[in-house]
Amino acid sequence: MLIGELSHRTGVSERLLRYYERMELIHADRRANGYRDYDDQTVETVRRVRTLLAVGLPTRVIRQVLPCTDEAISLLPCPGVLTSLRDQLNILDQRADDLETARRLLRQTIAATEKAETAADQAPAPGARTPSPH
């Protein structure tokens, strides 16, 4: 099938399909006219790629994991795959920690700014006379 049909059947843009091919996630033969020619199995492969991307795997890991998936996108035993998945989980855990730190700091900054803003609203304007208690 041509790239346009693959795009239609998978809902993935032609541009992204070309990227998947450059990343060696999918393969196309070439017709005599130079057009890409994908087999029917490529539809399922693209669906697997999309699922693996959705769980946060980068294409370099997907390239390693993809040959170890079955129709249900379950992983079959393959050398090095478990290590790559654990490494990716560690990366995601670190990102989550970094985001939590950023969220905490932003909350503190907002609270301090709100406090300063409230204090400024309650302070007399510069040059204003304060009423005398008498």
N, CA, C and O atoms as a GROMACS GRO file, in nm:
protein
  536
    1MET      N    1   0.085  -0.118   0.000
    1MET     CA    2   0.000   0.000   0.000
    1MET      C    3   0.089   0.123   0.000
    1MET      O    4   0.201   0.120   0.050
    2LEU      N    5   0.038   0.230  -0.056
    2LEU     CA    6   0.111   0.356  -0.060
    2LEU      C    7   0.101   0.427   0.074
    2LEU      O    8   0.016   0.393   0.157
    3ILE      N    9   0.186   0.525   0.095
    3ILE     CA   10   0.193   0.594   0.223
    3ILE      C   11   0.061   0.664   0.257
    3ILE      O   12   0.024   0.671   0.375
    4GLY      N   13  -0.010   0.715   0.158
    4GLY     CA   14  -0.137   0.781   0.183
    4GLY      C   15  -0.240   0.685   0.241
    4GLY      O   16  -0.314   0.721   0.332
    5GLU      N   17  -0.244   0.564   0.190
    5GLU     CA   18  -0.337   0.463   0.243
    5GLU      C   19  -0.296   0.422   0.384
    5GLU      O   20  -0.381   0.407   0.472
    6LEU      N   21  -0.167   0.405   0.407
    6LEU     CA   22  -0.119   0.371   0.541
    6LEU      C   23  -0.157   0.482   0.639
    6LEU      O   24  -0.200   0.455   0.751
    7SER      N   25  -0.141   0.604   0.596
    7SER     CA   26  -0.178   0.719   0.679
    7SER      C   27  -0.327   0.715   0.711
    7SER      O   28  -0.367   0.737   0.826
    8HIS      N   29  -0.408   0.689   0.611
    8HIS     CA   30  -0.553   0.683   0.630
    8HIS      C   31  -0.592   0.569   0.724
    8HIS      O   32  -0.676   0.587   0.812
    9ARG      N   33  -0.531   0.454   0.707
    9ARG     CA   34  -0.567   0.336   0.789
    9ARG      C   35  -0.520   0.347   0.933
    9ARG      O   36  -0.578   0.285   1.022
   10THR      N   37  -0.414   0.424   0.957
   10THR     CA   38  -0.359   0.433   1.094
   10THR      C   39  -0.391   0.565   1.163
   10THR      O   40  -0.380   0.575   1.285
   11GLY      N   41  -0.431   0.666   1.086
   11GLY     CA   42  -0.455   0.797   1.144
   11GLY      C   43  -0.327   0.873   1.175
   11GLY      O   44  -0.329   0.972   1.249
   12VAL      N   45  -0.216   0.828   1.119
   12VAL     CA   46  -0.086   0.891   1.141
   12VAL      C   47  -0.048   0.965   1.013
   12VAL      O   48  -0.064   0.913   0.903
   13SER      N   49   0.002   1.086   1.029
   13SER     CA   50   0.036   1.167   0.911
   13SER      C   51   0.148   1.103   0.828
   13SER      O   52   0.229   1.026   0.879
   14GLU      N   53   0.148   1.136   0.702
   14GLU     CA   54   0.252   1.085   0.613
   14GLU      C   55   0.390   1.130   0.662
   14GLU      O   56   0.487   1.054   0.657
   15ARG      N   57   0.397   1.251   0.707
   15ARG     CA   58   0.525   1.304   0.757
   15ARG      C   59   0.576   1.220   0.873
   15ARG      O   60   0.695   1.187   0.879
   16LEU      N   61   0.487   1.185   0.965
   16LEU     CA   62   0.526   1.104   1.081
   16LEU      C   63   0.563   0.962   1.037
   16LEU      O   64   0.655   0.902   1.094
   17LEU      N   65   0.494   0.909   0.939
   17LEU     CA   66   0.530   0.776   0.888
   17LEU      C   67   0.669   0.777   0.827
   17LEU      O   68   0.744   0.681   0.843
   18ARG      N   69   0.704   0.883   0.758
   18ARG     CA   70   0.840   0.894   0.702
   18ARG      C   71   0.944   0.901   0.815
   18ARG      O   72   1.052   0.844   0.805
   19TYR      N   73   0.907   0.971   0.921
   19TYR     CA   74   0.996   0.977   1.038
   19TYR      C   75   1.014   0.837   1.097
   19TYR      O   76   1.126   0.797   1.128
   20TYR      N   77   0.904   0.765   1.113
   20TYR     CA   78   0.914   0.627   1.166
   20TYR      C   79   1.006   0.543   1.079
   20TYR      O   80   1.083   0.461   1.130
   21GLU      N   81   0.999   0.564   0.950
   21GLU     CA   82   1.086   0.489   0.860
   21GLU      C   83   1.232   0.529   0.880
   21GLU      O   84   1.320   0.442   0.883
   22ARG      N   85   1.260   0.659   0.894
   22ARG     CA   86   1.397   0.704   0.918
   22ARG      C   87   1.450   0.650   1.051
   22ARG      O   88   1.569   0.622   1.063
   23MET      N   89   1.362   0.634   1.149
   23MET     CA   90   1.401   0.582   1.280
   23MET      C   91   1.406   0.429   1.280
   23MET      O   92   1.432   0.367   1.384
   24GLU      N   93   1.379   0.368   1.165
   24GLU     CA   94   1.382   0.223   1.146
   24GLU      C   95   1.277   0.151   1.230
   24GLU      O   96   1.300   0.040   1.278
   25LEU      N   97   1.162   0.216   1.248
   25LEU     CA   98   1.051   0.154   1.318
   25LEU      C   99   0.959   0.080   1.222
   25LEU      O  100   0.896  -0.019   1.258
   26ILE      N  101   0.952   0.129   1.100
   26ILE     CA  102   0.878   0.062   0.994
   26ILE      C  103   0.966   0.056   0.870
   26ILE      O  104   1.067   0.126   0.861
   27HIS      N  105   0.927  -0.028   0.776
   27HIS     CA  106   1.007  -0.046   0.654
   27HIS      C  107   0.913  -0.044   0.534
   27HIS      O  108   0.802  -0.097   0.539
   28ALA      N  109   0.960   0.017   0.428
   28ALA     CA  110   0.886   0.017   0.302
   28ALA      C  111   0.978  -0.030   0.190
   28ALA      O  112   1.096   0.005   0.185
   29ASP      N  113   0.921  -0.109   0.103
   29ASP     CA  114   0.991  -0.140  -0.021
   29ASP      C  115   0.968  -0.022  -0.115
   29ASP      O  116   0.883   0.063  -0.088
   30ARG      N  117   1.040  -0.018  -0.222
   30ARG     CA  118   1.020   0.089  -0.320
   30ARG      C  119   0.968   0.030  -0.451
   30ARG      O  120   1.018  -0.071  -0.500
   31ARG      N  121   0.868   0.094  -0.504
   31ARG     CA  122   0.816   0.056  -0.635
   31ARG      C  123   0.912   0.108  -0.742
   31ARG      O  124   1.004   0.184  -0.713
   32ALA      N  125   0.890   0.067  -0.865
   32ALA     CA  126   0.975   0.109  -0.977
   32ALA      C  127   0.975   0.262  -0.990
   32ALA      O  128   1.076   0.320  -1.032
   33ASN      N  129   0.864   0.326  -0.955
   33ASN     CA  130   0.855   0.472  -0.966
   33ASN      C  131   0.912   0.543  -0.843
   33ASN      O  132   0.907   0.666  -0.834
   34GLY      N  133   0.965   0.467  -0.747
   34GLY     CA  134   1.026   0.523  -0.628
   34GLY      C  135   0.931   0.542  -0.512
   34GLY      O  136   0.974   0.580  -0.402
   35TYR      N  137   0.802   0.518  -0.532
   35TYR     CA  138   0.705   0.533  -0.424
   35TYR      C  139   0.725   0.426  -0.319
   35TYR      O  140   0.763   0.313  -0.348
   36ARG      N  141   0.699   0.464  -0.194
   36ARG     CA  142   0.705   0.367  -0.085
   36ARG      C  143   0.590   0.267  -0.099
   36ARG      O  144   0.479   0.303  -0.138
   37ASP      N  145   0.620   0.143  -0.067
   37ASP     CA  146   0.518   0.037  -0.074
   37ASP      C  147   0.523  -0.041   0.058
   37ASP      O  148   0.619  -0.113   0.085
   38TYR      N  149   0.418  -0.025   0.139
   38TYR     CA  150   0.412  -0.089   0.271
   38TYR      C  151   0.325  -0.214   0.262
   38TYR      O  152   0.228  -0.218   0.187
   39ASP      N  153   0.362  -0.316   0.341
   39ASP     CA  154   0.277  -0.434   0.346
   39ASP      C  155   0.168  -0.415   0.452
   39ASP      O  156   0.173  -0.321   0.531
   40ASP      N  157   0.070  -0.504   0.453
   40ASP     CA  158  -0.043  -0.491   0.544
   40ASP      C  159  -0.001  -0.496   0.691
   40ASP      O  160  -0.066  -0.435   0.776
   41GLN      N  161   0.105  -0.568   0.723
   41GLN     CA  162   0.152  -0.580   0.861
   41GLN      C  163   0.199  -0.445   0.917
   41GLN      O  164   0.202  -0.426   1.038
   42THR      N  165   0.235  -0.352   0.828
   42THR     CA  166   0.283  -0.222   0.874
   42THR      C  167   0.175  -0.146   0.949
   42THR      O  168   0.206  -0.066   1.038
   43VAL      N  169   0.049  -0.169   0.915
   43VAL     CA  170  -0.061  -0.104   0.988
   43VAL      C  171  -0.053  -0.142   1.136
   43VAL      O  172  -0.061  -0.056   1.224
   44GLU      N  173  -0.036  -0.269   1.163
   44GLU     CA  174  -0.026  -0.315   1.303
   44GLU      C  175   0.102  -0.263   1.368
   44GLU      O  176   0.101  -0.226   1.486
   45THR      N  177   0.210  -0.260   1.293
   45THR     CA  178   0.336  -0.210   1.348
   45THR      C  179   0.322  -0.063   1.389
   45THR      O  180   0.371  -0.024   1.495
   46VAL      N  181   0.257   0.017   1.306
   46VAL     CA  182   0.237   0.158   1.340
   46VAL      C  183   0.152   0.169   1.466
   46VAL      O  184   0.179   0.254   1.550
   47ARG      N  185   0.051   0.086   1.480
   47ARG     CA  186  -0.032   0.089   1.602
   47ARG      C  187   0.051   0.055   1.725
   47ARG      O  188   0.034   0.115   1.831
   48ARG      N  189   0.139  -0.041   1.712
   48ARG     CA  190   0.227  -0.076   1.824
   48ARG      C  191   0.320   0.041   1.858
   48ARG      O  192   0.340   0.073   1.976
   49VAL      N  193   0.375   0.104   1.757
   49VAL     CA  194   0.464   0.218   1.779
   49VAL      C  195   0.388   0.326   1.855
   49VAL      O  196   0.440   0.382   1.952
   50ARG      N  197   0.266   0.356   1.812
   50ARG     CA  198   0.186   0.461   1.877
   50ARG      C  199   0.159   0.425   2.024
   50ARG      O  200   0.164   0.512   2.112
   51THR      N  201   0.132   0.300   2.051
   51THR     CA  202   0.107   0.256   2.189
   51THR      C  203   0.233   0.270   2.272
   51THR      O  204   0.226   0.319   2.386
   52LEU      N  205   0.345   0.230   2.220
   52LEU     CA  206   0.471   0.240   2.293
   52LEU      C  207   0.512   0.386   2.315
   52LEU      O  208   0.570   0.419   2.419
   53LEU      N  209   0.484   0.472   2.218
   53LEU     CA  210   0.508   0.615   2.237
   53LEU      C  211   0.418   0.670   2.348
   53LEU      O  212   0.460   0.754   2.429
   54ALA      N  213   0.294   0.623   2.350
   54ALA     CA  214   0.198   0.672   2.450
   54ALA      C  215   0.238   0.637   2.593
   54ALA      O  216   0.201   0.708   2.686
   55VAL      N  217   0.314   0.529   2.611
   55VAL     CA  218   0.359   0.495   2.747
   55VAL      C  219   0.491   0.563   2.782
   55VAL      O  220   0.549   0.538   2.887
   56GLY      N  221   0.538   0.650   2.692
   56GLY     CA  222   0.654   0.731   2.724
   56GLY      C  223   0.787   0.680   2.674
   56GLY      O  224   0.892   0.732   2.713
   57LEU      N  225   0.786   0.579   2.588
   57LEU     CA  226   0.915   0.529   2.538
   57LEU      C  227   0.963   0.615   2.421
   57LEU      O  228   0.883   0.650   2.333
   58PRO      N  229   1.090   0.649   2.418
   58PRO     CA  230   1.145   0.720   2.303
   58PRO      C  231   1.167   0.623   2.186
   58PRO      O  232   1.172   0.502   2.206
   59THR      N  233   1.179   0.677   2.068
   59THR     CA  234   1.192   0.592   1.950
   59THR      C  235   1.314   0.500   1.956
   59THR      O  236   1.311   0.388   1.904
   60ARG      N  237   1.423   0.545   2.019
   60ARG     CA  238   1.542   0.459   2.027
   60ARG      C  239   1.513   0.332   2.107
   60ARG      O  240   1.565   0.226   2.075
   61VAL      N  241   1.430   0.342   2.210
   61VAL     CA  242   1.392   0.224   2.289
   61VAL      C  243   1.288   0.143   2.213
   61VAL      O  244   1.292   0.020   2.214
   62ILE      N  245   1.196   0.212   2.148
   62ILE     CA  246   1.093   0.141   2.070
   62ILE      C  247   1.158   0.056   1.962
   62ILE      O  248   1.115  -0.056   1.936
   63ARG      N  249   1.262   0.109   1.899
   63ARG     CA  250   1.333   0.033   1.795
   63ARG      C  251   1.384  -0.100   1.852
   63ARG      O  252   1.383  -0.202   1.782
   64GLN      N  253   1.428  -0.098   1.976
   64GLN     CA  254   1.478  -0.220   2.040
   64GLN      C  255   1.363  -0.311   2.086
   64GLN      O  256   1.372  -0.433   2.074
   65VAL      N  257   1.256  -0.251   2.136
   65VAL     CA  258   1.145  -0.326   2.195
   65VAL      C  259   1.051  -0.382   2.090
   65VAL      O  260   0.996  -0.491   2.107
   66LEU      N  261   1.031  -0.310   1.982
   66LEU     CA  262   0.931  -0.345   1.881
   66LEU      C  263   0.940  -0.490   1.831
   66LEU      O  264   0.836  -0.556   1.821
   67PRO      N  265   1.058  -0.541   1.800
   67PRO     CA  266   1.063  -0.681   1.755
   67PRO      C  267   1.022  -0.781   1.863
   67PRO      O  268   0.999  -0.898   1.833
   68CYS      N  269   1.014  -0.736   1.987
   68CYS     CA  270   0.980  -0.824   2.098
   68CYS      C  271   0.833  -0.813   2.140
   68CYS      O  272   0.795  -0.864   2.245
   69THR      N  273   0.751  -0.746   2.058
   69THR     CA  274   0.610  -0.733   2.091
   69THR      C  275   0.528  -0.833   2.011
   69THR      O  276   0.568  -0.876   1.903
   70ASP      N  277   0.413  -0.868   2.068
   70ASP     CA  278   0.320  -0.954   1.995
   70ASP      C  279   0.196  -0.872   1.960
   70ASP      O  280   0.194  -0.751   1.980
   71GLU      N  281   0.094  -0.937   1.908
   71GLU     CA  282  -0.026  -0.867   1.863
   71GLU      C  283  -0.092  -0.786   1.975
   71GLU      O  284  -0.150  -0.680   1.949
   72ALA      N  285  -0.083  -0.834   2.098
   72ALA     CA  286  -0.146  -0.765   2.211
   72ALA      C  287  -0.052  -0.660   2.271
   72ALA      O  288  -0.081  -0.603   2.376
   73ILE      N  289   0.059  -0.635   2.206
   73ILE     CA  290   0.163  -0.542   2.250
   73ILE      C  291   0.219  -0.586   2.385
   73ILE      O  292   0.262  -0.504   2.466
   74SER      N  293   0.216  -0.716   2.407
   74SER     CA  294   0.285  -0.772   2.522
   74SER      C  295   0.429  -0.793   2.481
   74SER      O  296   0.460  -0.818   2.364
   75LEU      N  297   0.518  -0.782   2.579
   75LEU     CA  298   0.659  -0.801   2.548
   75LEU      C  299   0.699  -0.947   2.566
   75LEU      O  300   0.663  -1.012   2.664
   76LEU      N  301   0.772  -0.994   2.470
   76LEU     CA  302   0.827  -1.128   2.474
   76LEU      C  303   0.971  -1.116   2.526
   76LEU      O  304   1.032  -1.010   2.514
   77PRO      N  305   1.025  -1.222   2.582
   77PRO     CA  306   1.164  -1.214   2.631
   77PRO      C  307   1.262  -1.185   2.516
   77PRO      O  308   1.269  -1.260   2.419
   78CYS      N  309   1.334  -1.078   2.530
   78CYS     CA  310   1.438  -1.041   2.434
   78CYS      C  311   1.556  -0.985   2.512
   78CYS      O  312   1.536  -0.914   2.611
   79PRO      N  313   1.677  -1.015   2.471
   79PRO     CA  314   1.795  -0.966   2.541
   79PRO      C  315   1.799  -0.813   2.547
   79PRO      O  316   1.780  -0.746   2.446
   80GLY      N  317   1.824  -0.760   2.666
   80GLY     CA  318   1.844  -0.618   2.684
   80GLY      C  319   1.719  -0.534   2.696
   80GLY      O  320   1.727  -0.418   2.736
   81VAL      N  321   1.602  -0.589   2.664
   81VAL     CA  322   1.480  -0.510   2.664
   81VAL      C  323   1.443  -0.467   2.806
   81VAL      O  324   1.410  -0.351   2.829
   82LEU      N  325   1.448  -0.558   2.898
   82LEU     CA  326   1.410  -0.526   3.035
   82LEU      C  327   1.500  -0.416   3.093
   82LEU      O  328   1.452  -0.327   3.163
   83THR      N  329   1.628  -0.423   3.063
   83THR     CA  330   1.722  -0.319   3.108
   83THR      C  331   1.685  -0.184   3.048
   83THR      O  332   1.686  -0.083   3.118
   84SER      N  333   1.653  -0.181   2.919
   84SER     CA  334   1.614  -0.055   2.854
   84SER      C  335   1.486   0.001   2.914
   84SER      O  336   1.474   0.122   2.934
   85LEU      N  337   1.391  -0.086   2.944
   85LEU     CA  338   1.266  -0.040   3.003
   85LEU      C  339   1.289   0.014   3.144
   85LEU      O  340   1.231   0.116   3.182
   86ARG      N  341   1.372  -0.052   3.220
   86ARG     CA  342   1.403  -0.003   3.355
   86ARG      C  343   1.477   0.131   3.348
   86ARG      O  344   1.450   0.222   3.427
   87ASP      N  345   1.569   0.143   3.255
   87ASP     CA  346   1.641   0.270   3.237
   87ASP      C  347   1.543   0.382   3.203
   87ASP      O  348   1.554   0.493   3.257
   88GLN      N  349   1.449   0.354   3.114
   88GLN     CA  350   1.350   0.455   3.077
   88GLN      C  351   1.261   0.491   3.195
   88GLN      O  352   1.225   0.607   3.212
   89LEU      N  353   1.225   0.393   3.277
   89LEU     CA  354   1.145   0.420   3.396
   89LEU      C  355   1.222   0.510   3.492
   89LEU      O  356   1.163   0.600   3.552
   90ASN      N  357   1.350   0.486   3.508
   90ASN     CA  358   1.433   0.572   3.593
   90ASN      C  359   1.435   0.716   3.540
   90ASN      O  360   1.429   0.811   3.618
   91ILE      N  361   1.444   0.732   3.409
   91ILE     CA  362   1.442   0.865   3.349
   91ILE      C  363   1.308   0.933   3.378
   91ILE      O  364   1.306   1.050   3.416
   92LEU      N  365   1.198   0.861   3.361
   92LEU     CA  366   1.066   0.918   3.388
   92LEU      C  367   1.050   0.951   3.536
   92LEU      O  368   0.991   1.053   3.570
   93ASP      N  369   1.100   0.865   3.624
   93ASP     CA  370   1.093   0.894   3.767
   93ASP      C  371   1.170   1.021   3.801
   93ASP      O  372   1.123   1.102   3.882
   94GLN      N  373   1.286   1.041   3.741
   94GLN     CA  374   1.364   1.162   3.766
   94GLN      C  375   1.291   1.285   3.716
   94GLN      O  376   1.289   1.389   3.782
   95ARG      N  377   1.230   1.273   3.598
   95ARG     CA  378   1.151   1.385   3.544
   95ARG      C  379   1.035   1.418   3.638
   95ARG      O  380   1.006   1.536   3.662
   96ALA      N  381   0.970   1.315   3.690
   96ALA     CA  382   0.858   1.337   3.783
   96ALA      C  383   0.907   1.408   3.908
   96ALA      O  384   0.841   1.500   3.958
   97ASP      N  385   1.022   1.367   3.961
   97ASP     CA  386   1.080   1.434   4.078
   97ASP      C  387   1.112   1.580   4.047
   97ASP      O  388   1.084   1.669   4.127
   98ASP      N  389   1.171   1.604   3.930
   98ASP     CA  390   1.206   1.741   3.890
   98ASP      C  391   1.080   1.827   3.876
   98ASP      O  392   1.078   1.943   3.918
   99LEU      N  393   0.975   1.770   3.818
   99LEU     CA  394   0.850   1.844   3.805
   99LEU      C  395   0.787   1.873   3.941
   99LEU      O  396   0.734   1.982   3.962
  100GLU      N  397   0.794   1.779   4.032
  100GLU     CA  398   0.739   1.802   4.166
  100GLU      C  399   0.815   1.914   4.236
  100GLU      O  400   0.754   1.996   4.304
  101THR      N  401   0.946   1.917   4.221
  101THR     CA  402   1.025   2.025   4.279
  101THR      C  403   0.985   2.159   4.217
  101THR      O  404   0.969   2.258   4.289
  102ALA      N  405   0.970   2.162   4.087
  102ALA     CA  406   0.930   2.286   4.018
  102ALA      C  407   0.791   2.330   4.065
  102ALA      O  408   0.769   2.450   4.085
  103ARG      N  409   0.699   2.237   4.081
  103ARG     CA  410   0.564   2.271   4.128
  103ARG      C  411   0.569   2.330   4.269
  103ARG      O  412   0.502   2.429   4.298
  104ARG      N  413   0.649   2.269   4.356
  104ARG     CA  414   0.661   2.318   4.494
  104ARG      C  415   0.717   2.460   4.495
  104ARG      O  416   0.665   2.547   4.565
  105LEU      N  417   0.822   2.484   4.417
  105LEU     CA  418   0.883   2.617   4.411
  105LEU      C  419   0.786   2.720   4.353
  105LEU      O  420   0.781   2.834   4.400
  106LEU      N  421   0.710   2.680   4.254
  106LEU     CA  422   0.613   2.773   4.195
  106LEU      C  423   0.503   2.806   4.296
  106LEU      O  424   0.462   2.922   4.307
  107ARG      N  425   0.456   2.706   4.369
  107ARG     CA  426   0.356   2.734   4.474
  107ARG      C  427   0.410   2.832   4.578
  107ARG      O  428   0.340   2.924   4.619
  108GLN      N  429   0.536   2.811   4.620
  108GLN     CA  430   0.598   2.902   4.718
  108GLN      C  431   0.609   3.044   4.663
  108GLN      O  432   0.584   3.141   4.734
  109THR      N  433   0.647   3.055   4.537
  109THR     CA  434   0.660   3.185   4.473
  109THR      C  435   0.524   3.254   4.464
  109THR      O  436   0.514   3.374   4.491
  110ILE      N  437   0.421   3.180   4.428
  110ILE     CA  438   0.286   3.237   4.420
  110ILE      C  439   0.242   3.284   4.558
  110ILE      O  440   0.189   3.395   4.572
  111ALA      N  441   0.263   3.202   4.660
  111ALA     CA  442   0.222   3.239   4.795
  111ALA      C  443   0.296   3.364   4.843
  111ALA      O  444   0.235   3.453   4.902
  112ALA      N  445   0.425   3.372   4.818
  112ALA     CA  446   0.503   3.489   4.859
  112ALA      C  447   0.458   3.613   4.783
  112ALA      O  448   0.451   3.722   4.840
  113THR      N  449   0.427   3.599   4.656
  113THR     CA  450   0.381   3.711   4.575
  113THR      C  451   0.244   3.758   4.622
  113THR      O  452   0.218   3.878   4.631
  114GLU      N  453   0.156   3.663   4.652
  114GLU     CA  454   0.023   3.700   4.704
  114GLU      C  455   0.035   3.774   4.836
  114GLU      O  456  -0.036   3.872   4.859
  115LYS      N  457   0.124   3.728   4.922
  115LYS     CA  458   0.144   3.793   5.052
  115LYS      C  459   0.196   3.936   5.032
  115LYS      O  460   0.148   4.029   5.096
  116ALA      N  461   0.294   3.952   4.943
  116ALA     CA  462   0.350   4.085   4.916
  116ALA      C  463   0.244   4.176   4.852
  116ALA      O  464   0.237   4.294   4.884
  117GLU      N  465   0.164   4.121   4.766
  117GLU     CA  466   0.059   4.199   4.700
  117GLU      C  467  -0.046   4.245   4.802
  117GLU      O  468  -0.090   4.359   4.797
  118THR      N  469  -0.084   4.157   4.892
  118THR     CA  470  -0.180   4.191   4.996
  118THR      C  471  -0.125   4.299   5.088
  118THR      O  472  -0.196   4.393   5.124
  119ALA      N  473   0.001   4.286   5.124
  119ALA     CA  474   0.065   4.385   5.210
  119ALA      C  475   0.071   4.521   5.139
  119ALA      O  476   0.051   4.625   5.202
  120ALA      N  477   0.099   4.519   5.010
  120ALA     CA  478   0.108   4.644   4.933
  120ALA      C  479  -0.030   4.710   4.923
  120ALA      O  480  -0.041   4.832   4.927
  121ASP      N  481  -0.134   4.628   4.909
  121ASP     CA  482  -0.271   4.682   4.900
  121ASP      C  483  -0.313   4.748   5.032
  121ASP      O  484  -0.391   4.843   5.033
  122GLN      N  485  -0.261   4.697   5.142
  122GLN     CA  486  -0.299   4.748   5.273
  122GLN      C  487  -0.212   4.865   5.319
  122GLN      O  488  -0.249   4.936   5.413
  123ALA      N  489  -0.099   4.885   5.258
  123ALA     CA  490  -0.008   4.994   5.297
  123ALA      C  491  -0.060   5.126   5.243
  123ALA      O  492  -0.120   5.130   5.135
  124PRO      N  493  -0.039   5.236   5.318
  124PRO     CA  494  -0.082   5.366   5.268
  124PRO      C  495  -0.003   5.405   5.144
  124PRO      O  496   0.113   5.366   5.128
  125ALA      N  497  -0.065   5.480   5.059
  125ALA     CA  498   0.001   5.525   4.937
  125ALA      C  499   0.114   5.619   4.974
  125ALA      O  500   0.103   5.690   5.074
  126PRO      N  501   0.223   5.622   4.897
  126PRO     CA  502   0.334   5.711   4.927
  126PRO      C  503   0.287   5.857   4.928
  126PRO      O  504   0.215   5.900   4.837
  127GLY      N  505   0.327   5.930   5.030
  127GLY     CA  506   0.292   6.070   5.041
  127GLY      C  507   0.154   6.094   5.101
  127GLY      O  508   0.115   6.209   5.123
  128ALA      N  509   0.081   5.989   5.127
  128ALA     CA  510  -0.053   6.004   5.185
  128ALA      C  511  -0.038   6.037   5.333
  128ALA      O  512   0.053   5.990   5.401
  129ARG      N  513  -0.128   6.118   5.379
  129ARG     CA  514  -0.126   6.156   5.520
  129ARG      C  515  -0.204   6.053   5.599
  129ARG      O  516  -0.313   6.010   5.560
  130THR      N  517  -0.147   6.016   5.707
  130THR     CA  518  -0.218   5.924   5.796
  130THR      C  519  -0.310   6.004   5.887
  130THR      O  520  -0.271   6.109   5.939
  131PRO      N  521  -0.430   5.956   5.906
  131PRO     CA  522  -0.523   6.033   5.992
  131PRO      C  523  -0.473   6.038   6.135
  131PRO      O  524  -0.416   5.943   6.188
  132SER      N  525  -0.496   6.151   6.194
  132SER     CA  526  -0.454   6.171   6.333
  132SER      C  527  -0.558   6.109   6.425
  132SER      O  528  -0.677   6.116   6.397
  133PRO      N  529  -0.513   6.046   6.534
  133PRO     CA  530  -0.608   5.980   6.623
  133PRO      C  531  -0.695   6.080   6.699
  133PRO      O  532  -0.791   6.037   6.762
  134HIS      N  533  -0.667   6.210   6.698
  134HIS     CA  534  -0.745   6.309   6.776
  134HIS      C  535  -0.859   6.359   6.699
  134HIS      O  536  -0.935   6.442   6.749
   0.00000   0.00000   0.00000
